[in-house]
Structure formats: C-alpha cells, structure tokens
C-alpha cells in the first residue's frame, strides 16, 4: 500500500484509518479509494478489530473527489463508471462492516468527503468544521450517495436545501439538522473520538453488529437509488455546462 492511507491496528481493538493526502485536503483519488476498500475487506470477520475510527490528516477530513483525477477519465465512460462504483462500494463497505465506524470530522467535509462520512455510524465534528455538498457549484451531480443518504438523515426539505444550493453549514447547524452526532471543541476532538471508540470496544461485538443491521433495515436499502445516481452522473458528460466546468477547472 502507498502512503495515501495510514492504517493503525491497535491491541485495544481499535483500527485507526487516516486519510493521508493533506496537501490535497485528503481529496479522494483512485489510489485512496482502492486502499480503503482493501482494508475494509480485511476487516470483515476480523475478531481483533472491534471499532473502526476514520479521520483525515492535515487541515481537513476530506474536501471531496480529486477533480484532477476525475477530469482525466470523464471522457471514458467505462473508466468513469468503474470509479463511481468503487466509491459506492467503499461507502457501503463501511455501512456493511459488523464493527461500528466512528467518523472524526474537521476542517472541510465537502461533496465526496461528505459522501464518505455518510458511511460512518457515528460522526463527531470539531466545532470549526465546514460541511456541505458542493457538486452543484461545478454543475455536477453527486455520485457517491448524497442524493440517497442525506434525505434519509435530514428529510426532504433540508436535503433539498443542501443539495440544490451547494451551501456549506457549520458543525453546529449540521448537528441541529441531524447530519452529525456530536460537536466537540476542536482541541478535544481526538480525545472525545477515542473515548467513544473505547466505550464501543467494551460492548458485545455481536450486539453492536445486530444494532447496525437492524437500524439499516429500518431505512431500507438505497441500492437502486445509488445506481440511478451514477446513471445521472454519466448523463452529465454530454451536457455543455458540465463540459464548461471541466474546461474551467483545467484553465483551457
């Protein structure tokens, strides 16, 4: 594995996953997504791992997809769809793990970064965190599940507000909406995340797995909607507004 993802498996049952592209605000590229998926597959059925903690190095949790990578493949429909499928599988992979997943948010949590966070079971955010889905700002459509998961968490009206305007919200507003679990003073974020993970590690792994499964069943599977979302992304590639956005990004 490369340095794009730091993995720390600890004797206390915690597995710390740290996105490690700080110079890119931990933007998701193919390498990082692939490494996340590999780790997830190793964690399935791993009796030594009781809790997974996902965080980001540097100034932000994750500012979205790496548009440099995305702009290289958007002319190849097969490559693009495969990239979106891999992102979908990583986010669902966190949802489907038997172990609870704690997301530790700070800095920016935007677009694909918010989609990644939505795969976590508990989200603790530093008070200074900025959160949003900004796909619409680049004439894009979410491709990693935000049109499906955000309405489940917030309801239709608030979801439409976030998705149609692309606005960023503070951690406090995200908490009031139900988008995150807790808001913590910045200097106490890591300590609080560790305390939550420790509490979870003391509980029955089978009971935790059952609760995850049962809560998921209460909301139903977003599988069909996730595929419709990817289809919508693919259709954008023929739209002049999208093509202008890619041209503007490159500065052509």
N, C-alpha and C positions, 0 to 999 in steps of 0.2 A: 504494500500500500504506500501511497505518497504521503506528503505532509498535509494534504488538504483536509484531513480529518484526524483529530487526535482521539485515541481510544485508551481509556484507563479502566481496567477491571480491578476492583479492589477486594480485599479479603472480607470486607464487611457486607458484601453482596451488591454493592453499587457498581454500575457501569457508567462512567462519565464519557459522554461523546461531546467533543468540542469542534465546531466548525472552525477551520483554521485557514481562512483566506482573508486575514484582517485588512490587507492593503486593498481588497475589493469589497470591503464591508461584508465579507462572507457570502458574496453572490454565488448562486448555485450554478455550477457548470457540470458537464457530463462526468468528469472525474469525481467530484464530490458526491454527486447523486449515486454513482456506481458504488463508491466506498460505503456510503450509508447503507445501501441495500445489502452489501456483502456482510456487514456487521450484523444487521438485523437477522439475516439467515443463520448466522452463527449463534444468535441469542435464542432462537426458537428451541424450546425444550432444554435450555441450559439451566441446570439446577443451582449453579453457583451464582447466577445473577438474579437478584430479587427485585431490583429497581433500576430503571434507566433514567439518566439525567442528561438532557440535551441543552447545550448552551453554545455561545459563539465567542471566539477570541476577539480582542481589539475593541473598537468603538461601537460595534453593533452586533445584534444577534444575526440578522440576515436581511439585506436590503433588496432581495428578490433574485430573479434569474440573471445570469451574466449575459447581457444583451450582445456582447462581443461574440460569444459562442453562438447565441441564438441567430444572430444575423448571418452567420456563416452557413447555416443549414436551412434557412427558411425557404430557399429555392428548391430544396429536395424534399418532396412530401413524405417519402418513406422515412428519411432520417429525422424529420421533424416529429412525425407521429411516434416514432420509436422513443425519441427524447421525452415527449409528453407522457408516454406510457410508463417510462422508467420513473419519472417524477411521481406520477399517480401511484405506482407500486410502492415507492418509498413512504409516502404519506399514509397509505393504507397499511403498510407494514408496521408502522408504529401503532396504529389503531388495533391491529390484529395480534400484536405481541401479548402474551399472557402477563408479562410484567407491566406494572404501571410505569408510565413515562411522564416525567416532570420536565416541562419546558421552562427555561430560565431566560427571560427576555430583558434586553437592554438596548439602548441606542435606537436603531431603526429596525422595525419589523414590518416590512413592506412587500406587497404583491406576493411573489413566490415564497418570500420569507414568512409571510402571514399564513400562506397555504401550508408550509411545513409545520408551523406552530400549531395549526388546527389539528394535526395528527396526534398531538400530545393530550394526555388525560388531565393534567393539572398545569396551569400556566401561572407562574409568578412573574410579575413585571416590576422592574425598577421604576421609581416614580417619574424619572425623566424620559422614559421610553416614549417613542412616537410610533403609532401603529396605523396601518391603512392598506387598502388595496388600490394601487395607482395604475392598474392596467389601462383604464380608460384614458389616462393622461397621455398615453402613447398610441391611442386608437387601437388598443389590444383588448382581447377577451381573456379572462382568467383560464388557465389550462390545467391547474393543479388542484381544483376542487372548491375554490372560494364561492362559486355560484351555488354550490350544493351545501357546503358545511356552514357558511355564515348564516344563511336563513334558518338552519336548524338551531343555531345558538341564539340568534337575536330576534327572529321573527321577520316577516316580510318587509315592513316599513323601514326599520333600522338597517336591514341588509341592503335594501334599495338605495338608501342614503349613502352608505359607504361605497357600494359598487358603482353606482351611476355618477357620483361626483368625484370619486377618487381621493376624497379628503383624508387627511391624517387626523387621528384623535390622540389625545393624551392617554396615559395609562389610567388616570382617574376616570375619564369618560369611558374608556374600554371596560373598566370594572363595572361602572354603572349600567352599561349595556348587557353585561354578561359575557363579554368577549374574553376576559381573563379571570382567573380565580382570585388572585390577591395582588395588591400593590404594596411594594416594600420600599422604604428609603434606600437610595442607591447603595450606601455603604453597608447595608445589612442584607443585600440581595443574596449573596453567596451563602452566608450563614443560614438564612431562612430556608433556602433551597436544600441545603444539607440536612437541616432539621426535619423538613418534610420527608426527604428521602429516607432518613433514618427511621422515622415513625412508620413509614410504609414497609421498610425492611423487617420490622418486628411483627408484622401481621402474617397470617396464613397465606402463602402463595396461591393455593387453590381457591381460597375465598376471594382474594383480590382478582384472580382471573375470572371467576364466576361473575363478580360485580361488573367488571369491564364488559363481559359478554352480554350480560342482561341489560345494562344501560344502552349498549349499542343496539340491541334488538328493539328497545323502546322507540328508537328513532328510525328504524328501518335502514335498509342498505341503500347508499347513494350510487350504486354501481351503474345503473342505467344513465343517471344524470351526469356522472363523470365522463362517460363515453360521449354523450351529447355535447358536453362542454368541449372536449377535444375536437369533435367534428366542427364546432363553431370556430375554434381557433384556426383550423385548417382552411375554412372558407374565407377567413380574413385575408389570406395571402393573395387573393385576387382583387382585393379592394384597394382603390387608389390611395385612400387615406393611410392604410397600413404601409403601403409601399413608400409613401412620402415620409412616414415616421422612420422607416429603416434608412432611407436616404439621408434624412436629417441627422440620424444617430451617427452615421459614418462621416457626415460632413461632405458628402459628394455634391 
